Amino acid sequence: MSKYSVMTAEEAVQFIHDDDNVGFSGFTPAGCPKVVSEALARKAEGEHVKGNPFKIGMFTGASTGDSIDGVLARAHAIKFRTPYQSNNDLRNAINSREAPYFDMHLSHLSQNLRYGFLGKVDVAVIEAADITDAGEIIPTCGVGISPTICRLADRIIIELNSKHPKSVRGMHDIYEPADPPQREAIPVYRPSDRVGAPYIKVDPSKIVAVVETQKENEGGKFAPVDEVTAKIGDNVARFLVNEVKAGRVPASFLPVQSGVGNIANAVLGAMGKNRNIPVFEIYTEVIQDAVIDLMKEDRVKFASGCSLTVSNQVMDEIYADLDFFRDKILLRPQEISNHPEVIRRLGLITINTALEADIFGNINSTHVVGTKMMNGIGGSGDFTRNAYLSIFTTPSVAKGTNISAIVPMVSHHDHSEHSVSILITEQGVADLRGTSPTQRAQRIIENCVHPEYRQLLSDYLKLGSGHTPHRLDASLAFHHAFNATKDMHNVDWAKYQ
């Protein structure tokens, strides 16, 4: 590292200017820079005090930590943001339209940047465990879009974080496909296949600053499994066991993808505990705490992902036993972890979380009551559309029981009924394969809807006509009732008779 300029974060951000587009490493808080982005927020605030403009465009792998999305949102320093976020302050800025945000499928971002659809990348800010004089960057625990933004950026700032050991080298598989018409098949035939290099290779002359830190991830603990998430997990596990018994899933099982969050973590835990499910492999975006626990119990034999989105305690356990985990975990760019070609080839069982579903099997992953962005579509579309078997999970109710997660018509449409095979709540399982719209509705109402809403939704189904029996003037009545009274129970179908 002797050839690079080591400097403070405040000195490094002088290479980032107003109106620049900045790409950040990482995927979720895993692998994200922290001190450079915080210094950048302070720079923006200082410029604003002087009466000068200062905003940047932001490309990330997915969500980040508060030290990127939160501080820059509070500093009013965001020109635009894509593709996924989960920070409350940024969410408020998006929904007030202060911070323009465009939602994207995560597998599309890197190639759209290469194609020039989204403007140039001026600066890449990369968290690294190590860097060599030859320009080999060893990422930490998240890859995201790092290879692409490093190649496209005019300037690269490295945040060298000694919290992550240099010996993590070898846990990454960095591969970037060529652009059409030179693109070839991605030769991943098993989750454990390596197709690239263990580092990101860059032109060393582009590295304008190295900032040293030892700041740990913003990796909070997952919420304890409660009665609802436990039931959802058990329902998923039992359903998959029955699929194996029926011969619809191979007896040797298939690789599993699971979304991020407490429900996903609980589902994986339940699958691991069910001894009727064989030892399985993971091919996913985010490798969570439950996966690491299952590896130690010899229930998961390999996990390929884009990030280690684990609690800090679990991260310390991984680093303390790298000899055990090194040949069981592989971290890739999201363009590969989420690539439709690979997903379809491997035959993934995909399990993602719905914000809202309707009785015909359509899914809303992103918007609360149709208008307010929650987080974004993330990689759920990449995996759902290309799955061997696509499953969505959700608790049947929220806010006590004032919100039904299953409604007559979704208030925002992210995944159509054509892509959704199975819907599972704590109430039960609705298998939607090979069913007409009315049959789907009947199965969802009978098996997945909370008892307090079953009659309301059954009555709605009787109002409509046609192949998909919607009553358009009544289809959003649940949402209107919630906006007016904060309770979806307060629907009166009589006025639609």
Secondary structure, 3 states (H helix, E strand, C coil): CCCCCECCHHHHHHHCCCCCEEEECCECCECCCCHHHHHHHHHHHHHHHCCCCCCEEEECCCCCCHHHHHHHHHCCCEEEEECCCCCHHHHHHHHCCCCCECCCCHHHHHHHHHHCCCCCCCEEEEEEEEECCCCEEEECCECECHHHHHHHCCEEEEEEECCCCHHHCCCECECCCCCCCCCCCCCCCCCCCCCCECCEECCHHHEEEEEEECCCCCCCCCCCCCHHHHHHHHHHHHHHHHHHHCCCCCCCCCCEEECCCHHHHHHHHHHHHCCCCCCEEEECCEECHHHHHHHHCCCEEEEEECEECCCHHHHHHHHHCHHHHCCCEEECEHHHHCCHHHHHHHCCEEEEECCEEECCCCEECCEECCCEECCCCCCHHHHHHHCCEEEEECCCEECCCCEECEECCCCCCCECCCCCCEEECCCCEEECCCCCHHHHHHHHHHHCCCHHHHHHHHHHHHHCCCCCCCCCCCCCHHHHHHHHHCCCCCCCHHHHC
